[in-house]
């Protein structure tokens, strides 16, 4: 079994050292990406005092977390995979934050289904930061209009932006672009950076980093 606590300590140390060097108090929220990992890995994290997790699929999340959320109310679960409209009803019951609001059809379905009793309270808009056809996300050129539509027309609580940059490219270029979109739309939170490039993301202003292998080891 991997040493989750040791891996987490090292990541926090890297972030703290950087924060001290530039004298910033910005909080970096670490999301443990538990997709494809079983409950034993999640419980290892919980036993280390860690409660923030990210999942890609609604059904898998329900199987793994429905009981855990009741047993450990400190858990905060993020949806970080593409959300199908026919899964919105279930997603709003299991996820505290949905990071992948990426199209009008999904936004409309969330607005129709969301209620005061929904567990989900916060939403990030996913931006297809490199306009890659195989990836989800609103295009850069449509992002400002889409953000305003979600905030004003749908009255959704848009708290951040999220992106996945191209693999094997300089991610900092794309992280800077996402931050520029956030600044001009007065959005505070940026979910960007994974196990291979999380320090690049921290340097570019990330408030949330999504780490799987860096915490849990190889899948």
Backbone as CSV, one residue per row, in Angstrom:
resi,resn,N_x,N_y,N_z,CA_x,CA_y,CA_z,C_x,C_y,C_z
1,UNK,0.845,-1.203,0.000,0.000,0.000,0.000,0.879,1.251,0.000
2,UNK,0.501,2.240,-0.768,1.271,3.473,-0.862,1.227,4.242,0.462
3,UNK,2.200,5.085,0.652,2.265,5.918,1.848,1.647,7.275,1.519
4,UNK,0.329,7.355,1.604,-0.386,8.573,1.241,0.094,9.751,2.081
5,UNK,0.216,9.537,3.375,0.593,10.638,4.268,1.960,11.209,3.906
6,UNK,2.906,10.343,3.578,4.251,10.803,3.204,4.216,11.579,1.897
7,UNK,3.457,11.072,0.909,3.339,11.766,-0.370,2.693,13.135,-0.197
8,UNK,1.650,13.196,0.623,0.963,14.460,0.878,1.893,15.457,1.563
9,UNK,2.658,14.976,2.520,3.600,15.848,3.228,4.614,16.454,2.264
10,UNK,5.112,15.657,1.334,6.095,16.153,0.371,5.493,17.209,-0.541
11,UNK,4.279,16.986,-1.006,3.606,17.949,-1.878,3.377,19.262,-1.131
12,UNK,2.892,19.178,0.089,2.657,20.385,0.885,3.960,21.127,1.159
13,UNK,5.029,20.362,1.358,6.332,20.981,1.573,6.784,21.747,0.338
14,UNK,6.589,21.168,-0.839,6.951,21.860,-2.087,6.176,23.163,-2.235
15,UNK,4.885,23.097,-1.942,4.036,24.282,-2.073,4.424,25.334,-1.033
16,UNK,4.645,24.896,0.191,5.003,25.841,1.267,6.331,26.532,0.982
17,UNK,7.292,25.785,0.473,8.598,26.388,0.162,8.445,27.461,-0.900
18,UNK,7.653,27.196,-1.909,7.432,28.192,-2.957,6.714,29.415,-2.390
19,UNK,5.676,29.169,-1.582,4.887,30.271,-1.019,5.751,31.170,-0.143
20,UNK,6.660,30.569,0.614,7.553,31.359,1.462,8.525,32.184,0.628
21,UNK,8.988,31.614,-0.461,9.946,32.319,-1.319,9.349,33.567,-1.947
22,UNK,8.063,33.498,-2.309,7.439,34.662,-2.951,6.553,35.451,-1.987
23,UNK,6.542,34.978,-0.703,5.800,35.681,0.355,4.319,35.840,0.001
24,UNK,3.679,34.712,-0.300,2.245,34.732,-0.592,1.507,33.872,0.422
25,UNK,0.294,34.267,0.733,-0.559,33.512,1.649,-1.686,32.788,0.906
26,UNK,-1.590,32.746,-0.412,-2.654,32.096,-1.191,-2.783,30.630,-0.804
27,UNK,-4.013,30.212,-0.525,-4.256,28.826,-0.136,-4.344,27.944,-1.376
28,UNK,-3.659,26.821,-1.345,-3.719,25.853,-2.429,-4.502,24.639,-1.929
29,UNK,-5.635,24.381,-2.546,-6.473,23.243,-2.182,-6.048,22.018,-2.984
30,UNK,-5.673,20.971,-2.294,-5.258,19.728,-2.943,-6.460,18.802,-3.061
31,UNK,-6.716,18.346,-4.286,-7.788,17.388,-4.540,-7.143,16.054,-4.886
32,UNK,-7.436,15.033,-4.108,-6.911,13.698,-4.372,-7.808,13.014,-5.406
33,UNK,-7.256,12.786,-6.585,-8.044,12.188,-7.675,-8.105,10.678,-7.443
34,UNK,-9.242,10.232,-6.966,-9.404,8.840,-6.541,-10.077,7.975,-7.597
35,UNK,-10.280,8.506,-8.806,-10.901,7.710,-9.864,-10.094,6.427,-10.089
36,UNK,-10.794,5.340,-10.252,-10.280,3.975,-10.472,-9.625,3.361,-9.231
37,UNK,-9.374,4.152,-8.192,-8.865,3.593,-6.952,-10.033,3.143,-6.080
38,UNK,-9.814,2.091,-5.318,-10.874,1.545,-4.478,-11.008,2.255,-3.150
39,UNK,-11.990,1.805,-2.372,-12.249,2.427,-1.082,-11.067,2.307,-0.128
40,UNK,-10.256,1.258,-0.296,-9.133,1.097,0.618,-8.136,2.242,0.476
41,UNK,-7.973,2.749,-0.751,-7.098,3.900,-0.958,-7.711,5.163,-0.347
42,UNK,-9.013,5.306,-0.533,-9.701,6.480,0.016,-9.628,6.478,1.530
43,UNK,-9.821,5.320,2.135,-9.763,5.220,3.594,-8.361,5.488,4.109
44,UNK,-7.345,5.112,3.342,-5.975,5.442,3.718,-5.792,6.954,3.802
45,UNK,-6.355,7.654,2.825,-6.280,9.118,2.839,-7.047,9.693,4.023
46,UNK,-8.249,9.177,4.250,-9.071,9.664,5.363,-8.369,9.424,6.695
47,UNK,-7.729,8.273,6.830,-7.000,7.972,8.066,-5.797,8.889,8.256
48,UNK,-5.385,9.553,7.169,-4.310,10.555,7.251,-4.863,11.953,7.509
49,UNK,-6.184,12.038,7.689,-6.813,13.327,7.944,-7.123,14.124,6.699
50,UNK,-7.223,13.431,5.559,-7.460,14.105,4.279,-8.856,13.746,3.777
51,UNK,-9.601,14.768,3.282,-11.009,14.530,2.972,-11.484,15.089,1.624
52,UNK,-10.596,15.608,0.812,-11.015,16.234,-0.448,-10.632,15.346,-1.630
53,UNK,-11.647,14.890,-2.388,-11.421,13.911,-3.443,-12.056,14.358,-4.760
54,UNK,-11.490,13.853,-5.856,-12.017,14.139,-7.186,-12.325,12.842,-7.915
55,UNK,-13.487,12.793,-8.570,-13.912,11.599,-9.305,-14.380,11.993,-10.701
56,UNK,-14.289,11.041,-11.641,-14.624,11.305,-13.034,-15.995,10.800,-13.455
57,UNK,-16.516,9.801,-12.754,-17.758,9.174,-13.180,-18.767,9.141,-12.039
58,UNK,-20.013,9.449,-12.372,-21.053,9.539,-11.359,-21.314,8.183,-10.714
59,UNK,-21.477,7.135,-11.526,-21.832,5.835,-10.986,-20.735,5.288,-10.084
60,UNK,-19.484,5.400,-10.521,-18.361,4.948,-9.694,-18.315,5.714,-8.381
61,UNK,-18.581,7.003,-8.453,-18.550,7.837,-7.250,-19.636,7.432,-6.265
62,UNK,-20.815,7.134,-6.778,-21.910,6.700,-5.902,-21.544,5.420,-5.169
63,UNK,-20.949,4.472,-5.888,-20.593,3.189,-5.287,-19.546,3.360,-4.197
64,UNK,-18.601,4.261,-4.412,-17.492,4.409,-3.478,-17.786,5.369,-2.333
65,UNK,-18.595,6.415,-2.599,-18.696,7.511,-1.633,-20.043,7.670,-0.940
66,UNK,-21.084,7.028,-1.411,-22.405,7.243,-0.794,-22.374,6.977,0.701
67,UNK,-21.781,5.860,1.098,-21.692,5.542,2.527,-20.633,6.374,3.230
68,UNK,-19.522,6.619,2.532,-18.429,7.353,3.158,-18.821,8.788,3.503
69,UNK,-19.618,9.420,2.653,-20.034,10.798,2.912,-20.880,10.883,4.171
70,UNK,-21.666,9.854,4.423,-22.477,9.817,5.646,-21.594,9.578,6.859
71,UNK,-20.650,8.654,6.714,-19.768,8.298,7.830,-18.754,9.387,8.125
72,UNK,-18.291,10.062,7.067,-17.282,11.118,7.222,-17.813,12.409,6.586
73,UNK,-18.608,13.179,7.323,-19.206,14.394,6.741,-18.186,15.455,6.353
74,UNK,-16.928,15.268,6.753,-15.879,16.229,6.370,-15.502,16.097,4.898
75,UNK,-15.887,15.006,4.262,-15.525,14.770,2.863,-16.104,15.861,1.972
76,UNK,-15.286,16.311,1.031,-15.739,17.233,-0.013,-15.374,16.594,-1.348
77,UNK,-16.391,16.270,-2.137,-16.190,15.514,-3.376,-16.392,16.407,-4.595
78,UNK,-15.397,16.399,-5.488,-15.419,17.195,-6.713,-15.681,16.294,-7.917
79,UNK,-16.567,16.716,-8.803,-16.741,16.074,-10.106,-15.744,16.717,-11.054
80,UNK,-14.792,15.901,-11.581,-13.757,16.458,-12.455,-13.755,15.802,-13.835
81,UNK,-14.754,14.964,-14.113,-14.885,14.350,-15.427,-16.085,14.915,-16.168
82,UNK,-16.165,14.605,-17.443,-17.284,15.104,-18.249,-18.601,14.588,-17.679
83,UNK,-19.543,15.486,-17.492,-20.828,15.144,-16.898,-21.900,15.064,-17.979
84,UNK,-22.513,13.898,-18.111,-23.609,13.718,-19.048,-24.884,14.308,-18.459
85,UNK,-25.725,14.846,-19.316,-26.935,15.497,-18.817,-27.859,14.512,-18.107
86,UNK,-27.859,13.253,-18.545,-28.740,12.279,-17.894,-28.212,11.809,-16.543
87,UNK,-27.029,12.296,-16.148,-26.462,11.963,-14.846,-26.519,13.147,-13.871
88,UNK,-27.090,14.262,-14.318,-27.093,15.470,-13.491,-27.834,15.254,-12.180
89,UNK,-28.979,14.618,-12.232,-29.786,14.421,-11.019,-28.991,13.696,-9.953
90,UNK,-28.302,12.616,-10.344,-27.489,11.864,-9.393,-26.268,12.661,-8.959
91,UNK,-25.652,13.386,-9.890,-24.449,14.148,-9.571,-24.717,15.206,-8.502
92,UNK,-25.852,15.842,-8.572,-26.190,16.889,-7.609,-26.430,16.349,-6.209
93,UNK,-26.564,15.028,-6.096,-26.774,14.396,-4.796,-25.484,13.913,-4.151
94,UNK,-24.421,13.749,-4.942,-23.204,13.125,-4.429,-21.997,14.064,-4.415
95,UNK,-21.975,15.051,-5.331,-20.820,15.948,-5.429,-21.105,17.279,-4.741
96,UNK,-20.127,17.759,-4.011,-20.236,19.078,-3.396,-19.908,20.184,-4.401
97,UNK,-18.965,19.891,-5.306,-18.551,20.844,-6.329,-18.477,20.132,-7.670
98,UNK,-19.007,20.750,-8.711,-18.873,20.238,-10.078,-17.930,21.173,-10.826
99,UNK,-16.802,20.620,-11.286,-15.777,21.436,-11.942,-15.901,21.441,-13.455
100,UNK,-16.818,20.684,-14.011,-16.814,20.460,-15.459,-18.093,20.958,-16.142
101,UNK,-18.546,22.119,-15.747,-19.642,22.770,-16.465,-19.060,23.331,-17.757
102,UNK,-19.465,22.762,-18.898,-18.723,23.035,-20.133,-19.578,23.337,-21.361
103,UNK,-20.912,23.373,-21.202,-21.759,23.595,-22.376,-23.147,24.040,-21.935
104,UNK,-23.863,24.692,-22.858,-25.167,25.253,-22.519,-26.178,24.182,-22.119
105,UNK,-26.184,23.065,-22.837,-27.147,22.010,-22.531,-26.975,21.513,-21.098
106,UNK,-25.747,21.366,-20.672,-25.490,20.920,-19.304,-25.900,21.992,-18.303
107,UNK,-25.573,23.239,-18.592,-25.962,24.322,-17.701,-27.464,24.400,-17.509
108,UNK,-28.205,24.263,-18.596,-29.667,24.315,-18.527,-30.227,23.162,-17.714
109,UNK,-29.640,21.975,-17.873,-30.099,20.809,-17.124,-29.807,20.962,-15.634
110,UNK,-28.650,21.504,-15.307,-28.330,21.752,-13.904,-29.306,22.760,-13.309
111,UNK,-29.564,23.831,-14.022,-30.494,24.852,-13.532,-31.874,24.251,-13.286
112,UNK,-32.312,23.392,-14.177,-33.640,22.771,-14.057,-33.712,21.822,-12.875
113,UNK,-32.610,21.156,-12.572,-32.605,20.093,-11.580,-32.160,20.557,-10.202
114,UNK,-31.354,21.598,-10.151,-30.790,22.083,-8.897,-31.884,22.566,-7.947
115,UNK,-31.752,22.197,-6.674,-32.709,22.648,-5.667,-31.980,22.990,-4.389
116,UNK,-32.703,23.512,-3.438,-32.109,23.872,-2.154,-31.577,22.649,-1.431
117,UNK,-32.110,21.479,-1.771,-31.684,20.239,-1.130,-30.498,19.575,-1.830
118,UNK,-30.075,20.111,-2.957,-28.939,19.535,-3.679,-27.666,19.662,-2.850
119,UNK,-26.852,18.617,-2.869,-25.573,18.679,-2.172,-24.622,19.640,-2.874
120,UNK,-24.695,19.683,-4.187,-23.820,20.562,-4.968,-24.169,22.028,-4.729
121,UNK,-23.170,22.801,-4.366,-23.361,24.237,-4.142,-22.483,25.089,-5.053
122,UNK,-21.364,24.527,-5.514,-20.372,25.307,-6.252,-20.094,24.699,-7.612
123,UNK,-19.790,25.577,-8.565,-19.505,25.139,-9.931,-18.261,25.846,-10.465
124,UNK,-17.445,25.070,-11.167,-16.348,25.608,-11.969,-16.735,25.432,-13.439
125,UNK,-16.330,26.367,-14.268,-16.515,26.237,-15.711,-15.232,25.686,-16.316
126,UNK,-15.375,24.614,-17.082,-14.213,24.019,-17.738,-13.978,24.705,-19.075
127,UNK,-12.770,25.181,-19.264,-12.376,25.851,-20.498,-11.470,24.912,-21.298
128,UNK,-11.795,24.723,-22.560,-10.922,23.941,-23.454,-9.796,24.871,-23.879
129,UNK,-8.788,24.928,-23.042,-7.797,26.001,-23.099,-6.932,25.956,-24.357
130,UNK,-6.836,24.797,-25.003,-6.051,24.695,-26.241,-6.945,24.361,-27.439
131,UNK,-8.263,24.466,-27.242,-9.223,24.158,-28.310,-8.932,22.799,-28.946
132,UNK,-8.732,21.787,-28.110,-8.487,20.434,-28.595,-9.819,19.725,-28.843
133,UNK,-10.049,19.211,-30.040,-11.350,18.624,-30.367,-11.711,17.413,-29.526
134,UNK,-10.720,16.705,-28.991,-10.991,15.503,-28.219,-11.296,15.795,-26.751
135,UNK,-11.180,17.068,-26.350,-11.384,17.417,-24.948,-12.642,18.251,-24.758
136,UNK,-13.207,18.122,-23.564,-14.384,18.905,-23.200,-13.964,20.318,-22.802
137,UNK,-14.953,21.185,-22.720,-14.692,22.542,-22.261,-15.225,23.573,-23.235
138,UNK,-15.628,24.699,-22.690,-16.073,25.810,-23.523,-14.841,26.413,-24.205
139,UNK,-14.991,26.859,-25.422,-13.845,27.427,-26.138,-13.428,28.753,-25.501
140,UNK,-12.176,29.114,-25.709,-11.667,30.367,-25.150,-12.482,31.551,-25.645
141,UNK,-12.776,31.559,-26.939,-13.478,32.710,-27.508,-14.913,32.846,-26.999
142,UNK,-15.482,31.751,-26.516,-16.851,31.798,-25.988,-16.894,31.866,-24.466
143,UNK,-15.729,31.845,-23.827,-15.698,31.678,-22.379,-16.314,32.854,-21.623
144,UNK,-16.007,34.082,-22.022,-16.551,35.243,-21.301,-18.069,35.254,-21.355
145,UNK,-18.612,35.042,-22.529,-20.071,35.052,-22.695,-20.709,33.910,-21.914
146,UNK,-20.074,32.737,-21.945,-20.632,31.577,-21.243,-20.607,31.789,-19.734
147,UNK,-19.526,32.345,-19.214,-19.440,32.632,-17.782,-20.570,33.561,-17.357
148,UNK,-20.771,34.627,-18.097,-21.830,35.591,-17.748,-23.215,34.956,-17.857
149,UNK,-23.417,34.107,-18.857,-24.701,33.421,-19.016,-24.977,32.518,-17.817
150,UNK,-23.984,31.767,-17.389,-24.152,30.873,-16.236,-24.419,31.663,-14.952
151,UNK,-23.747,32.790,-14.813,-23.918,33.596,-13.607,-25.241,34.353,-13.610
152,UNK,-25.545,35.006,-14.721,-26.679,35.925,-14.759,-27.991,35.268,-15.157
153,UNK,-27.968,34.471,-16.212,-29.195,33.847,-16.692,-29.575,32.600,-15.898
154,UNK,-28.569,31.819,-15.526,-28.853,30.588,-14.784,-28.736,30.765,-13.274
155,UNK,-28.107,31.847,-12.853,-27.905,32.137,-11.419,-27.174,31.005,-10.701
156,UNK,-26.209,30.411,-11.384,-25.397,29.362,-10.774,-24.231,29.992,-10.015
157,UNK,-23.812,29.327,-8.966,-22.718,29.837,-8.141,-21.391,29.437,-8.775
158,UNK,-20.943,30.244,-9.721,-19.687,29.979,-10.434,-18.539,30.503,-9.587
159,UNK,-17.756,29.568,-9.032,-16.687,29.970,-8.115,-15.302,29.844,-8.729
160,UNK,-15.204,29.207,-9.920,-13.878,29.027,-10.482,-13.884,28.559,-11.920
161,UNK,-12.683,28.463,-12.483,-12.459,27.931,-13.821,-11.530,26.726,-13.717
162,UNK,-11.670,25.808,-14.672,-10.856,24.592,-14.677,-10.360,24.339,-16.084
163,UNK,-9.159,23.764,-16.216,-8.655,23.396,-17.543,-7.741,22.192,-17.459
164,UNK,-7.566,21.532,-18.604,-6.600,20.445,-18.771,-5.759,20.793,-19.988
165,UNK,-4.520,21.206,-19.795,-3.694,21.611,-20.940,-3.270,20.405,-21.769
166,UNK,-2.757,20.636,-22.973,-2.283,19.523,-23.817,-1.165,18.742,-23.142
167,UNK,-1.165,17.462,-23.382,-0.132,16.582,-22.828,1.210,16.855,-23.524
168,UNK,2.269,16.854,-22.743,3.634,17.013,-23.267,3.883,18.371,-23.917
169,UNK,3.180,19.393,-23.449,3.476,20.768,-23.865,3.746,21.596,-22.621
170,UNK,4.237,22.808,-22.827,4.497,23.704,-21.706,3.175,24.164,-21.101
171,UNK,2.814,23.592,-19.983,1.509,23.873,-19.400,1.384,25.304,-18.892
172,UNK,2.487,25.929,-18.545,2.419,27.279,-17.979,1.737,28.253,-18.938
173,UNK,2.000,28.104,-20.230,1.374,28.983,-21.224,-0.144,28.938,-21.109
174,UNK,-0.683,27.752,-20.932,-2.134,27.569,-20.865,-2.683,27.986,-19.503
175,UNK,-1.917,27.745,-18.445,-2.360,28.180,-17.127,-2.454,29.699,-17.058
176,UNK,-1.518,30.372,-17.682,-1.551,31.840,-17.704,-2.788,32.334,-18.457
177,UNK,-3.117,31.669,-19.554,-4.315,32.052,-20.316,-5.577,31.879,-19.472
178,UNK,-5.652,30.775,-18.713,-6.835,30.565,-17.880,-6.932,31.644,-16.808
179,UNK,-5.800,32.003,-16.231,-5.822,33.054,-15.217,-6.286,34.378,-15.809
180,UNK,-5.898,34.667,-17.025,-6.327,35.912,-17.680,-7.844,35.942,-17.846
181,UNK,-8.423,34.817,-18.217,-9.885,34.744,-18.336,-10.534,34.983,-16.975
182,UNK,-9.963,34.368,-15.941,-10.518,34.519,-14.594,-10.449,35.965,-14.120
183,UNK,-9.333,36.615,-14.361,-9.147,37.991,-13.884,-10.165,38.922,-14.526
184,UNK,-10.356,38.809,-15.833,-11.277,39.750,-16.486,-12.742,39.445,-16.177
185,UNK,-13.007,38.259,-15.609,-14.373,37.931,-15.212,-14.561,37.904,-13.700
186,UNK,-13.564,38.395,-12.982,-13.620,38.489,-11.513,-13.916,37.145,-10.860
187,UNK,-13.254,36.109,-11.338,-13.401,34.772,-10.771,-12.141,34.444,-9.987
188,UNK,-12.328,33.970,-8.781,-11.209,33.838,-7.840,-10.442,32.536,-7.982
189,UNK,-11.146,31.426,-8.214,-10.519,30.111,-8.098,-10.117,29.537,-9.448
190,UNK,-8.970,28.866,-9.459,-8.448,28.234,-10.664,-8.057,26.795,-10.342
191,UNK,-8.735,25.850,-10.981,-8.403,24.439,-10.827,-7.547,24.029,-12.014
192,UNK,-6.258,23.887,-11.778,-5.339,23.564,-12.865,-4.070,22.974,-12.260
193,UNK,-3.524,22.010,-12.976,-2.335,21.338,-12.478,-2.653,19.953,-11.967
194,UNK,-1.877,18.978,-12.456,-2.022,17.596,-12.034,-0.671,17.087,-11.538
195,UNK,-0.533,15.786,-11.362,0.668,15.241,-10.725,1.952,15.657,-11.431
196,UNK,1.914,15.761,-12.760,3.134,16.044,-13.519,3.497,17.519,-13.591
197,UNK,2.543,18.397,-13.297,2.815,19.827,-13.511,2.199,20.728,-12.445
198,UNK,1.947,20.171,-11.269,1.214,20.970,-10.280,1.996,22.192,-9.809
199,UNK,3.319,22.125,-9.780,4.071,23.300,-9.350,4.041,24.392,-10.414
200,UNK,3.974,24.014,-11.684,3.751,25.019,-12.729,2.441,25.749,-12.471
201,UNK,1.416,24.978,-12.120,0.102,25.565,-11.861,0.137,26.489,-10.651
202,UNK,0.809,26.061,-9.605,0.927,26.899,-8.405,1.600,28.215,-8.745
203,UNK,2.661,28.151,-9.540,3.371,29.383,-9.929,2.493,30.306,-10.769
204,UNK,1.512,29.732,-11.468,0.651,30.536,-12.353,-0.658,30.961,-11.689
205,UNK,-0.817,30.651,-10.413,-1.982,31.158,-9.694,-3.047,30.149,-9.344
206,UNK,-2.769,28.867,-9.446,-3.774,27.854,-9.105,-4.214,27.984,-7.652
207,UNK,-5.482,27.740,-7.428,-6.009,27.625,-6.064,-6.393,26.181,-5.758
208,UNK,-6.584,25.369,-6.809,-6.917,23.952,-6.663,-6.023,23.147,-7.601
209,UNK,-5.389,22.099,-7.077,-4.603,21.194,-7.918,-5.170,19.790,-7.765
210,UNK,-5.179,19.039,-8.869,-5.829,17.726,-8.908,-4.751,16.644,-9.036
211,UNK,-4.513,15.913,-7.961,-3.386,14.990,-7.912,-3.857,13.559,-7.695
212,UNK,-3.457,12.681,-8.606,-3.770,11.267,-8.491,-2.532,10.460,-8.151
213,UNK,-1.683,10.238,-9.157,-0.496,9.390,-8.956,0.461,9.972,-7.922
214,UNK,0.553,11.287,-7.830,1.469,11.892,-6.869,1.086,11.543,-5.432
215,UNK,-0.189,11.240,-5.209,-0.658,10.883,-3.883,-0.853,9.381,-3.714
216,UNK,-1.484,8.753,-4.700,-1.879,7.340,-4.577,-0.913,6.377,-5.238
217,UNK,-0.006,6.861,-6.074,0.862,5.993,-6.829,0.260,5.616,-8.167
218,UNK,0.954,4.744,-8.896,0.520,4.342,-10.232,-0.811,3.600,-10.179
219,UNK,-1.640,3.857,-11.212,-2.891,3.118,-11.329,-2.642,1.752,-11.917
